[in-house]
Amino acid sequence: MTTELSAHQIQIAERLAFFRNHPIFGILGSDLLDRLRSHARVRNVERGATIFSKGDAGTCLFAILEGQVKVISFSSRGKYAVFNVLNTGDIFGEIALLDGGERTADVIALTDCKLIVIERRDFLPLVHSSPDVAQRLIEVLCERLRNTSRQVEEVMFLDLSAKLARTLLRLCDSAGGNRIALTQNEIAQIIGASRESTNKQLRDWENLNWIRLERGEIVLMDLRSLAAVAGAT
């Protein structure tokens, strides 16, 4: 006899499996893990929707159950820069969550997303009762800082082709495939180059069949050639 699970039961099982397999949350004991699961809620976000904006109150932590988001910052003139692209399993919103301050950037869904949301009032007691979780969060913050430092160095010291190739390969690796769901303009913002020069380089690589440009996406086809360019410092 087969018993069909309700949508609510499926959601509970999905959340528990996610937490058990997560590099941060998976270190919790069964009791704490169950507490975390009971406090977490699932939020579905459509592609292009703003999840939160810079200056918003940092009342919760987000974990990506499915999908991809971009972290950006707008200037007073309406221009924006892409800081990071996050994928399934990544967390975001941890800075404001920990210090209780405002959000430091905007986060926008690049695809339809399923997010796990954990309120600050529910999460901080878990951090206090499990030093290992605090340690892992520190490691996440340090990794974000290292990535920022690396981005600044690449923008300052590498020529356009090398930093563009490195960025494409890094985004591709973090997405776990050969497709990057960013426009050419957003790629230009990540590497700190003009849209025109970035587009020209991408077109040159497309003519060599190293990449394929699609609407709102870049498909990497020849990783070896791009890696050779990325290593030419």
N, C-alpha and C positions, 0 to 999 in steps of 0.2 A: 504493500500500500504506500503510495507516494503522497506526501503532504507538501502542498505549495506554501512557500514562505510569503508572508505579507510584505508590502513595500517597506513597512517600518522595521520588520525583522531583518530584511536584506540590508537596510541602511545601517543597523546596529552591527551586523556581521562585517560589513564593509569597513566601518570605522575601526572596529577592533583589529581586523587584519592589517589595516594601514598602520595603526599605532604599534602593533607587535613587530612589524617589519621595518619600522622607521629607525634610522641610526641614532636619533635623539630619544624618542619616546620608548623605543624597544628595550631600553635598559631599565625601565621601571619594573618593579615587582607586580605581581598579579593584582593586588589590592589597589595600588596606585594607578595601574593601567585601567582598571575597571572604573575608578573614580574619574579619570581623565575622559574615558569614553562616554561616561554618563553626562558629563558637562558639555561635551563637544556637540556642535550642530553642523549640519551640512547646508551649504548655500550654493545654489546654481547661478552662474553668471554668464550672460550672453557675450559673444565676441564683440569687442569694441566698447564694452561697458567699463566705466571707471569704478574700481573697487573701493579706493579711497583717494583723497587728494592731500597734497601737502598742506599742513596746518590743521588738519582734522585731529580730533582727540584720539590718542592711541589707546583704545580701550580693549583691543583684542589682538590675538595672534592668528595668522592664517597659515594653513598647510594645503598644498595643492594635491588633491586626490586625483584629479584628471585635468589636463589642459596645460596652458602656457600663458604667462603674463609678462609684461614689460614694466620696468621701473624707470620713470622719466621725471624730469623737472622742467617747468616752464619759466621763461624769462618774463619780465614785465612787458615786453613788446610782443608776447605771444609765441615766440620761438621756443623750441624745447630740445632737450638732449636726452638720449637714451642711455641710462646708466647700466642696466642689466636686463637679462632675459632669464626667467625662472621657469622650471618645468615640473612635471609630476614628481612629488616627493619633497620638493623644496619648501622651505618656510619663508614667510616674510611678515613684516610688521613687528619684528622682535625688538627693535630699538625703542620705539615709543612704548611698547608693552612693558619693557623692563624699567624704564625711567619715568613712565607716566607722562611724558611730554607730548608734543605735537608730532604728527607724521612728518617725516623729512623729505618725502617725495610723493609723486602720484604713482599709482599702480593701475594699469589698464589690461583687460583681458585680450590676449592676442587670438585666442580661440574660445569656443564655448568651454567653460570651466566648471568643475565641481570642487568646491573648497570646503575644508573643515575649519570651523571658526571656534576659537577657545577664548573666552572672556578673561581679562586680566585678573579679576577677582577670584576666578577659579584656578588659573594657572600658577600664580605666584606662590600659593601654599604648597603646590607640588615641587616647585623649585627649592623652597625652604626645607622641605622634608626629604629631598633627594639631591645631595650635592653633585652627584654624577650628571644630573640634568643641567645644573648650573654650569658645570665644566664644559659640557657639550655646546651649550649656548655661547659661551666665551669663545670656543673654537670656531663656531659659525661666524661670529662677529670678526674674529681675527682673519678668517678666510675672506670675508667681504673686504676688509681693509687691504689685504694682500692683492686682491683683484683690482681694487681701485688704484693702488700704487703701480701695479703692472700696466694698467691702462694709461696712466699718466706718463710713464716711461716710454711706452710705445708711441704715444702721440708726440712726445718731445723728440725722441731719438731715431725712430725708424722712418724709412721712406714710405710713401703711400702704398706701394705694392706689397711690401713685407707686412705692414700692420694690417692691411686689408685681408691678406691671406690668413694671418694669424687669427684675426677676429672671426672670419668665416669658419675656420676649422674648429675654433673653440665653441662657437655657437652650435655648430653641427654636432660636436661631441656631447655637449650638455643636453641637446634635444634628443639624442639617441637615434639619430637617423641622418639622412643626407639632405633634408629640407629645412630651410630657415624661413620662418614666417615673419619676415621683416621687409619693409620696402627698401629700395636703394637709398632713399633719403635718410631713413633711420640708421642704416649701416654707416652712412657718411657721418652722422652725428656721433655714433659710438667711437669712430676712429679720429674724430676731430678734423675732418677734411671737407672740402667743398663738395656739394652734390654733383657738380659738373665733372670734376676730376675723378670722383668715385665712380660715377656712371660710365665714364670713358674707359676706366680700367676694367670694370665689370664687362663691358661690351667686348673689349679686347680678349678677355678670357672666354667669353661666350663664343667668339669666332674660332678660338682654339679648341672648343668643345671641352673646356675644363669645368664650366658651369652652364646652367640653363636658367634664363631669367623668365619668370612667370609672373602673373599679376599678383603683387603683394608677397611674392616668395622668391627665394633663390635656391636652386637645386645644385648641389655639388656633385660633379661627375668624375673628376680626375683629382682625387685627394693627394696622390703622390706628387703631381706637378705643383699643386698649391703648397704642399709641405716644403718642397724645395725652395719656393719663393719665400715662404715664411721663415725659413732658416737662414736666408741670405741677409745677414745683418751687416 
